[in-house]
Amino acid sequence: MISTFRRWRLQGVWQRVHEALRRSVRLQAGRDPEPSAAIMDSQSVKTTEESGLIKGYGGGKLVKGRKRHLLVDTLGLLLSTSVTPANTSDQEGARRLLAGLKPLVPRLELIWADSAYRGEALATWCDTMGGWRLEIITRHPQGEGFIVRPWCWIVERTLGWIGRQRRLSKDYERKVQTSETLLKLAMIRLMVRRLAKSAA
């Protein structure tokens, strides 16, 4: 017997609910329902024995598990997500994250990212696939210690929101499709609470 969660995932119900709530939150904030700018980043998380074979060892963060690739708007709301083995490069993860996105976010023009996404190849790919301008936010050369980078802190805050969910502290799922849906569910919960608070 197929669960409601899986049936709704296969039918795209969770995706439609997520998109409707995102537009409502943006309207509530006085923004256009569709964003023109976004920020992307990734996060490596550990997996468990139940997570199946889709995992890898990320040499950069020294994590054996999976990598969550996120694209968010300037409010930190999720636009796209992709879950891959942790040894997937950020450049390849960006292509998976953005592939087919143009019809879903038609106003998007500008994408900010950190230096892990630097390179003419990815910038050209972004322009070809969606007409997006990829702008790399680099660390200030004179800076020491922790420095908040413009725009990049927004997606890092979203990753912090997600990390508060116990189910997402690690990747416990056998299928990456389930992992991606649970990321949307975490954001659905956040957006419902935000809308309910404003209506109270």
Sine and cosine of phi, psi and omega as CSV:
sin_phi,cos_phi,sin_psi,cos_psi,sin_omega,cos_omega
0.00,0.00,0.81,-0.58,-0.03,-1.00
-0.97,0.23,0.70,-0.71,-0.03,-1.00
-0.97,0.25,0.37,-0.93,0.05,-1.00
-0.88,0.48,-0.64,0.77,0.01,-1.00
-0.85,0.53,-0.75,0.66,-0.04,-1.00
-0.94,0.35,-0.65,0.76,0.01,-1.00
-0.88,0.47,-0.69,0.73,0.02,-1.00
-0.92,0.39,-0.55,0.84,0.07,-1.00
-0.91,0.42,-0.72,0.70,-0.02,-1.00
-0.92,0.39,-0.54,0.84,-0.01,-1.00
-1.00,0.07,-0.07,1.00,0.02,-1.00
0.98,0.20,0.27,0.96,-0.04,-1.00
-0.91,0.41,-0.73,0.68,-0.01,-1.00
-0.86,0.51,-0.65,0.76,0.00,-1.00
-0.88,0.47,-0.70,0.72,-0.03,-1.00
-0.92,0.39,-0.64,0.77,0.05,-1.00
-0.89,0.46,-0.71,0.70,-0.01,-1.00
-0.86,0.50,-0.72,0.69,-0.04,-1.00
-0.91,0.41,-0.65,0.76,0.00,-1.00
-0.90,0.44,-0.67,0.74,0.01,-1.00
-0.92,0.38,-0.64,0.77,0.00,-1.00
-0.87,0.49,-0.69,0.72,0.03,-1.00
-0.89,0.45,-0.63,0.77,0.00,-1.00
-0.90,0.43,-0.68,0.73,0.01,-1.00
-0.90,0.43,-0.64,0.76,0.02,-1.00
-0.91,0.42,-0.66,0.75,0.04,-1.00
-0.89,0.45,-0.66,0.75,0.02,-1.00
-0.87,0.49,-0.55,0.83,-0.01,-1.00
-1.00,0.09,0.06,1.00,0.02,-1.00
0.99,0.17,0.36,0.93,0.00,-1.00
-0.97,-0.25,0.29,-0.96,0.17,-0.99
-0.90,0.43,0.59,-0.81,0.00,-1.00
-0.84,0.54,-0.49,0.87,0.01,-1.00
-0.92,-0.38,0.73,-0.69,-0.06,-1.00
-0.98,0.18,0.41,-0.91,0.10,-1.00
-0.95,-0.31,-0.17,0.99,0.01,-1.00
-0.67,-0.75,0.48,-0.88,-0.04,-1.00
-0.49,-0.87,0.22,-0.98,0.01,-1.00
-0.74,-0.67,0.65,-0.76,0.04,-1.00
-0.81,-0.58,0.48,-0.87,0.04,-1.00
-0.29,-0.96,0.07,-1.00,0.02,-1.00
-0.70,-0.71,0.31,-0.95,0.01,-1.00
-0.62,-0.78,0.78,-0.63,0.06,-1.00
-1.00,-0.03,0.72,-0.69,0.00,-1.00
-0.74,-0.68,0.49,-0.87,0.02,-1.00
-0.97,0.26,0.44,-0.90,0.09,-1.00
-0.93,-0.37,0.00,-1.00,0.03,-1.00
-0.83,-0.56,0.02,-1.00,0.02,-1.00
-0.88,0.47,-0.45,0.89,0.00,-1.00
-0.98,0.19,-0.14,0.99,-0.13,-0.99
-0.97,0.25,-0.08,1.00,0.07,-1.00
0.98,0.18,-0.34,-0.94,-0.13,-0.99
-1.00,-0.03,-0.19,0.98,-0.07,-1.00
-1.00,0.08,0.99,0.13,0.05,-1.00
-0.35,-0.94,0.20,-0.98,-0.02,-1.00
-0.32,-0.95,0.01,-1.00,-0.02,-1.00
-0.96,-0.30,0.90,-0.43,0.02,-1.00
-1.00,0.03,0.93,-0.36,-0.06,-1.00
-0.92,0.39,-0.49,0.87,-0.03,-1.00
-0.91,0.40,-0.76,0.65,-0.03,-1.00
-0.99,-0.17,-0.01,1.00,0.01,-1.00
0.83,0.56,0.71,0.71,-0.03,-1.00
-0.87,-0.49,0.77,-0.64,0.11,-0.99
-0.99,-0.11,0.94,-0.35,-0.05,-1.00
0.21,-0.98,-0.77,-0.63,-0.05,-1.00
-0.78,-0.63,0.24,-0.97,0.01,-1.00
-0.84,-0.54,0.76,-0.65,0.07,-1.00
-0.99,-0.13,0.86,-0.51,0.05,-1.00
-0.97,-0.24,0.81,-0.59,-0.07,-1.00
-0.82,-0.57,0.62,-0.79,0.20,-0.98
-0.85,-0.53,0.84,-0.55,-0.04,-1.00
-0.80,-0.60,0.35,-0.94,0.08,-1.00
-1.00,0.09,-0.07,-1.00,-0.08,-1.00
-0.96,0.28,-0.10,0.99,0.15,-0.99
-1.00,-0.07,-0.08,1.00,-0.03,-1.00
1.00,0.04,0.20,0.98,-0.01,-1.00
-1.00,0.06,0.60,-0.80,-0.13,-0.99
-0.95,0.31,0.77,-0.64,0.09,-1.00
-0.96,-0.28,-0.59,0.81,-0.02,-1.00
-0.38,-0.93,0.48,-0.88,0.05,-1.00
-0.55,-0.83,0.51,-0.86,0.06,-1.00
-0.56,-0.83,0.72,-0.70,0.02,-1.00
-0.92,-0.39,0.80,-0.59,-0.07,-1.00
-0.72,-0.70,0.19,-0.98,0.18,-0.98
-0.84,0.54,0.50,-0.87,-0.10,-0.99
-0.90,0.43,-0.34,0.94,0.01,-1.00
-1.00,0.07,0.11,0.99,0.11,-0.99
-0.96,0.28,0.76,-0.65,0.00,-1.00
-0.93,0.36,0.40,-0.92,0.04,-1.00
-0.90,0.44,-0.53,0.85,0.02,-1.00
-0.90,0.43,-0.72,0.69,0.04,-1.00
-0.93,0.36,-0.63,0.77,0.05,-1.00
-0.87,0.49,-0.60,0.80,0.03,-1.00
-0.89,0.45,-0.64,0.76,0.02,-1.00
-0.90,0.44,-0.65,0.76,0.05,-1.00
-0.92,0.39,-0.61,0.80,-0.04,-1.00
-0.92,0.40,-0.61,0.79,-0.14,-0.99
-0.99,-0.15,-0.24,0.97,-0.05,-1.00
-0.86,0.51,0.80,-0.59,0.03,-1.00
0.97,0.23,0.16,0.99,-0.09,-1.00
-0.99,0.15,-0.43,0.90,-0.14,-0.99
-0.78,0.63,-0.75,0.66,-0.01,-1.00
-0.92,0.39,-0.40,0.92,-0.06,-1.00
-1.00,0.10,-0.48,0.88,0.02,-1.00
-0.76,-0.65,0.96,0.28,-0.19,-0.98
-0.93,0.38,-0.42,0.91,-0.04,-1.00
-1.00,0.09,-0.16,0.99,-0.09,-1.00
-0.89,0.45,0.80,-0.60,-0.01,-1.00
-0.82,-0.57,-0.55,0.84,-0.15,-0.99
-0.80,-0.60,0.71,-0.70,0.06,-1.00
-0.81,-0.59,0.84,-0.55,0.10,-0.99
-1.00,-0.08,0.55,-0.84,0.03,-1.00
-0.39,-0.92,0.26,-0.97,0.02,-1.00
-1.00,0.06,-0.08,-1.00,-0.15,-0.99
-0.92,0.38,-0.23,0.97,0.05,-1.00
-0.91,0.42,-0.32,0.95,-0.03,-1.00
-0.97,-0.23,0.21,0.98,-0.04,-1.00
-0.94,0.33,0.59,-0.81,0.07,-1.00
0.59,-0.81,0.61,-0.80,-0.03,-1.00
-0.91,0.41,-0.55,0.83,-0.06,-1.00
-0.88,0.47,-0.74,0.67,-0.01,-1.00
-0.94,0.35,-0.64,0.77,0.02,-1.00
-0.88,0.48,-0.67,0.74,0.03,-1.00
-0.92,0.40,-0.65,0.76,0.02,-1.00
-0.88,0.48,-0.69,0.72,0.01,-1.00
-0.87,0.49,-0.68,0.73,0.00,-1.00
-0.91,0.41,-0.64,0.77,-0.02,-1.00
-0.94,0.33,-0.67,0.74,-0.10,-0.99
-0.98,0.21,-0.54,0.84,-0.09,-1.00
-0.62,-0.78,0.00,1.00,-0.10,-1.00
0.94,0.35,0.42,0.91,-0.03,-1.00
-1.00,0.00,0.63,-0.78,0.11,-0.99
-0.99,-0.12,0.86,-0.51,0.00,-1.00
-1.00,-0.06,0.88,-0.48,-0.01,-1.00
-0.91,-0.42,0.86,-0.51,-0.05,-1.00
-1.00,0.00,0.80,-0.60,0.05,-1.00
-0.99,-0.13,0.93,-0.36,-0.04,-1.00
-0.99,-0.15,0.37,-0.93,0.05,-1.00
-0.96,0.27,0.62,-0.79,-0.01,-1.00
-0.89,0.46,0.78,-0.63,-0.09,-1.00
-0.88,0.47,-0.42,0.91,-0.01,-1.00
-1.00,-0.06,-0.03,1.00,-0.09,-1.00
-0.97,0.25,0.55,-0.83,0.07,-1.00
-0.80,-0.60,0.60,-0.80,-0.01,-1.00
0.96,0.29,-0.38,-0.93,-0.03,-1.00
-0.98,0.20,0.79,-0.61,0.03,-1.00
-0.76,-0.65,0.77,-0.63,0.03,-1.00
-0.96,0.29,0.85,-0.52,0.01,-1.00
-1.00,0.02,0.68,-0.74,0.03,-1.00
-0.80,0.60,0.69,-0.73,0.07,-1.00
0.94,0.34,-0.66,0.75,-0.06,-1.00
-0.89,0.45,-0.46,0.89,0.00,-1.00
-0.89,0.45,-0.39,0.92,-0.05,-1.00
-0.92,0.40,-0.74,0.67,0.00,-1.00
-0.94,0.34,-0.52,0.85,0.06,-1.00
-0.92,0.39,-0.56,0.83,0.08,-1.00
-0.91,0.41,-0.65,0.76,0.04,-1.00
-0.88,0.48,-0.67,0.74,0.05,-1.00
-0.88,0.48,-0.57,0.82,0.08,-1.00
-0.91,0.41,-0.67,0.74,0.07,-1.00
-0.84,0.54,-0.73,0.69,-0.04,-1.00
-0.90,0.43,-0.63,0.78,-0.04,-1.00
-0.91,0.41,-0.26,0.96,0.05,-1.00
-0.96,0.27,-0.27,0.96,0.01,-1.00
-0.99,0.13,0.85,-0.53,-0.09,-1.00
-0.86,0.51,-0.60,0.80,-0.01,-1.00
-0.91,0.42,-0.36,0.93,-0.06,-1.00
-0.96,-0.29,0.15,0.99,0.04,-1.00
-0.90,0.44,-0.52,0.86,0.19,-0.98
-0.74,-0.67,0.06,-1.00,0.13,-0.99
-0.98,-0.19,0.97,-0.24,-0.06,-1.00
-1.00,-0.05,-0.07,1.00,-0.22,-0.98
-1.00,0.02,0.54,-0.84,0.05,-1.00
-0.97,0.25,-0.57,0.82,-0.05,-1.00
-0.94,-0.35,0.67,-0.74,0.02,-1.00
-0.92,0.39,-0.44,0.90,0.04,-1.00
-0.89,0.45,-0.60,0.80,0.06,-1.00
-0.92,0.39,-0.67,0.75,0.03,-1.00
-0.86,0.51,-0.70,0.72,-0.01,-1.00
-0.90,0.44,-0.64,0.77,0.01,-1.00
-0.92,0.39,-0.61,0.79,0.01,-1.00
-0.92,0.40,-0.51,0.86,0.11,-0.99
-0.89,0.45,-0.67,0.74,0.04,-1.00
-0.91,0.42,-0.63,0.78,0.01,-1.00
-0.89,0.45,-0.62,0.78,0.05,-1.00
-0.88,0.48,-0.65,0.76,0.02,-1.00
-0.96,0.29,-0.56,0.83,0.09,-1.00
-0.86,0.51,-0.72,0.69,0.02,-1.00
-0.86,0.51,-0.71,0.70,-0.01,-1.00
-0.89,0.46,-0.69,0.72,-0.05,-1.00
-0.94,0.33,-0.61,0.79,0.05,-1.00
-0.88,0.48,-0.70,0.72,0.02,-1.00
-0.90,0.44,-0.62,0.79,0.00,-1.00
-0.92,0.40,-0.68,0.73,0.01,-1.00
-0.93,0.37,-0.64,0.77,0.01,-1.00
-0.91,0.42,-0.63,0.78,0.00,-1.00
-0.90,0.43,-0.64,0.77,-0.01,-1.00
-0.95,0.32,-0.43,0.90,-0.03,-1.00
-1.00,0.09,-0.26,0.96,-0.06,-1.00
-0.94,0.34,0.00,0.00,0.00,0.00
